[in-house]
Structure formats: structure tokens, C-alpha cells
């Protein structure tokens, strides 16, 4: 892929991730963070940067976990 396309992808990933903080609803914030992390992961593969890939895989996992937790809260055992 050309350098211009790769750099553009990096800037788009940055814009998406920063833009995620402007969403008030936590679910939307997490979904947009996951999109940004995915773009960063692709960018990391294109530039062969393992730290970029790893860091954003962790960001993606954290956002996915908190998003899923908001839809499926843990079951708490009752104490009678």
C-alpha cells in the first residue's frame, strides 16, 4: 500500500479515536473507540509496528468488555 494511504489511515484512526470522546452515551463512545482501535490495528500491521497493534488490541478488548458488561450486567447472588 502507498505511504499516502497508510498515513491517511493513521490520521483517520486518530480522528475517530479522539472524536469518540465527544459522544455522551457510553455505548456509542465504546463502539467508536472500538472502531478507532481497529483502524489503528490495521495501521500497525501496515507499518509493521507490533506495539501499535498490541496497544490497540488491548484498547479494543477493554472497550468491548465494558460495552458488553453494560448490556449484560453480572448476576449477583442473593443472600437471604
Backbone bond lengths (Angstrom), bond angles and torsions (degrees), N, CA, C in turn:
res aa  C-N    CA-C-N  psi(-1)  N-CA   C-N-CA  omega(-1)  CA-C   N-CA-C  phi
1 X - - - 1.455 - - 1.525 108.14 -
2 X 1.301 116.82 149.06 1.468 119.80 -177.37 1.522 111.21 -71.64
3 X 1.310 114.65 156.54 1.458 120.87 178.78 1.522 111.33 -60.99
4 X 1.319 117.16 -38.95 1.470 120.81 -179.14 1.522 111.04 -63.05
5 X 1.320 117.30 -41.67 1.467 120.84 179.46 1.530 109.64 -66.81
6 X 1.315 116.64 -43.14 1.461 120.99 179.68 1.525 110.69 -61.94
7 X 1.329 117.53 -46.69 1.460 120.97 178.85 1.527 111.49 -63.77
8 X 1.319 116.69 -39.22 1.464 120.42 177.50 1.519 110.29 -61.70
9 X 1.320 117.10 -42.37 1.461 120.90 177.68 1.526 110.51 -59.93
10 X 1.318 117.66 -41.97 1.458 121.24 177.91 1.521 112.07 -61.58
11 X 1.325 116.59 -41.47 1.469 120.16 178.73 1.517 111.82 -69.83
12 X 1.317 117.32 -37.66 1.471 120.66 176.89 1.529 109.53 -64.80
13 X 1.330 117.17 -42.70 1.457 121.00 177.78 1.526 110.48 -60.11
14 X 1.312 116.61 -41.83 1.464 120.71 177.85 1.514 110.89 -62.18
15 X 1.319 116.93 -46.63 1.466 121.55 -178.83 1.531 111.44 -62.54
16 X 1.320 116.66 -42.63 1.465 120.40 -180.00 1.525 110.24 -64.44
17 X 1.328 116.85 -45.79 1.458 119.67 -178.08 1.528 111.66 -65.36
18 X 1.313 117.51 -45.61 1.466 120.42 178.25 1.529 110.10 -64.85
19 X 1.319 116.71 -41.76 1.461 120.97 178.94 1.507 113.58 -61.72
20 X 1.337 117.09 -25.31 1.466 119.88 -179.28 1.521 111.83 -60.51
21 X 1.313 117.56 -27.82 1.465 120.71 -177.76 1.519 113.23 -74.57
22 X 1.304 117.88 -7.26 1.456 121.30 178.02 1.528 112.72 -90.49
23 X 1.333 116.87 -2.20 1.454 120.74 178.41 1.520 109.47 -89.46
24 X 1.328 116.26 130.35 1.464 120.88 -177.22 1.527 112.21 -80.86
25 X 1.327 116.86 -32.99 1.467 120.07 -178.13 1.528 109.57 -79.70
26 X 1.331 117.27 123.69 1.465 120.32 -177.53 1.531 113.97 -56.13
27 X 1.329 117.44 -37.47 1.465 119.63 -179.00 1.520 111.15 -64.47
28 X 1.308 116.89 -40.87 1.473 120.50 178.97 1.525 109.79 -68.89
29 X 1.326 116.72 -42.06 1.464 121.38 177.41 1.522 110.17 -55.33
30 X 1.332 116.96 -48.94 1.473 120.75 -179.04 1.528 111.50 -64.40
31 X 1.329 117.19 -41.76 1.465 120.03 -179.83 1.531 111.11 -62.90
32 X 1.315 116.78 -41.78 1.466 119.97 179.79 1.533 109.58 -70.57
33 X 1.334 117.87 -36.30 1.468 120.00 175.14 1.523 110.64 -61.65
34 X 1.328 116.52 -38.92 1.459 120.23 178.14 1.529 110.96 -64.87
35 X 1.332 116.79 -39.57 1.464 120.21 176.33 1.526 110.18 -62.89
36 X 1.329 116.58 -46.44 1.463 120.27 178.70 1.517 111.93 -60.32
37 X 1.328 116.95 -43.45 1.464 120.65 178.74 1.522 111.04 -62.98
38 X 1.324 116.76 -39.24 1.465 120.31 177.84 1.527 110.85 -62.19
39 X 1.325 116.23 -43.93 1.469 119.67 177.21 1.523 111.21 -61.60
40 X 1.341 116.65 -40.69 1.467 120.71 178.08 1.520 111.38 -65.55
41 X 1.326 117.67 -35.97 1.463 120.60 177.97 1.528 110.11 -64.17
42 X 1.324 116.74 -45.30 1.470 120.51 177.35 1.527 109.70 -60.44
43 X 1.324 116.28 -44.73 1.465 121.34 177.86 1.535 110.15 -59.00
44 X 1.320 116.60 -43.97 1.460 120.49 178.74 1.518 112.73 -59.63
45 X 1.329 117.12 -40.26 1.458 120.06 175.94 1.527 111.20 -65.05
46 X 1.324 116.48 -40.66 1.464 119.78 -178.56 1.526 112.87 -65.15
47 X 1.326 116.91 -33.38 1.470 119.60 179.89 1.527 111.74 -99.91
48 X 1.331 116.40 4.28 1.457 122.80 178.59 1.528 111.21 56.75
49 X 1.339 115.52 52.66 1.464 121.69 -178.15 1.527 109.55 -118.72
50 X 1.314 115.94 94.80 1.459 121.44 -179.10 1.532 113.05 -57.23
51 X 1.345 119.87 -40.69 1.470 118.51 178.63 1.530 113.40 -61.34
52 X 1.318 117.66 -36.30 1.473 121.14 177.76 1.521 109.29 -65.81
53 X 1.306 116.63 -42.80 1.463 121.20 179.84 1.529 110.24 -63.98
54 X 1.326 116.51 -49.10 1.465 120.99 -177.22 1.527 111.93 -63.73
55 X 1.319 116.53 -47.05 1.467 119.95 -178.40 1.523 111.15 -60.32
56 X 1.307 116.79 -41.77 1.459 119.46 -177.08 1.514 112.54 -80.52
57 X 1.314 118.12 -23.84 1.462 120.02 170.73 1.533 109.22 -65.02
58 X 1.337 116.44 -39.03 1.466 120.27 176.50 1.528 111.67 -67.49
59 X 1.337 117.05 -40.75 1.466 120.78 176.77 1.524 109.63 -61.70
60 X 1.332 116.62 -45.04 1.463 121.09 179.03 1.526 110.12 -59.76
61 X 1.331 116.56 -46.92 1.467 120.34 -178.36 1.533 111.21 -62.96
62 X 1.325 117.09 -42.54 1.465 120.40 179.54 1.524 111.33 -64.16
63 X 1.326 116.41 -43.46 1.467 120.12 179.11 1.528 110.61 -65.43
64 X 1.336 116.49 -41.81 1.468 120.41 179.35 1.526 110.82 -64.86
65 X 1.328 116.61 -41.06 1.461 121.06 179.59 1.529 110.99 -62.74
66 X 1.325 116.80 -48.03 1.461 118.80 -178.65 1.520 111.85 -69.53
67 X 1.330 117.16 -32.10 1.462 120.33 176.03 1.527 110.03 -66.80
68 X 1.321 117.00 -46.91 1.471 120.53 179.59 1.524 111.05 -64.13
69 X 1.326 116.70 -39.38 1.466 120.89 179.89 1.526 111.49 -63.09
70 X 1.338 116.56 -31.34 1.460 118.76 179.34 1.532 111.62 -71.75
71 X 1.323 116.65 -25.89 1.466 120.56 178.60 1.521 112.08 -91.30
72 X 1.318 117.11 -26.95 1.456 122.08 -177.79 1.524 109.10 -129.12
73 X 1.331 117.50 77.57 1.467 119.42 -179.26 1.519 110.95 -63.07
74 X 1.334 116.67 150.81 1.474 119.28 -178.74 1.521 111.45 -64.62
75 X 1.301 114.65 147.92 1.467 121.17 177.67 1.527 107.06 -83.58
76 X 1.304 115.30 126.58 1.463 120.88 -179.21 1.525 108.09 -104.99
77 X 1.310 115.87 128.14 1.459 120.51 179.42 1.528 109.47 -70.41
78 X 1.311 114.78 138.16 1.478 120.34 177.69 1.516 109.45 -81.48
79 X 1.302 114.64 141.15 1.463 120.29 174.22 1.503 107.62 -111.22
80 X 1.300 116.14 113.04 1.472 120.75 -178.77 1.496 111.82 -97.36
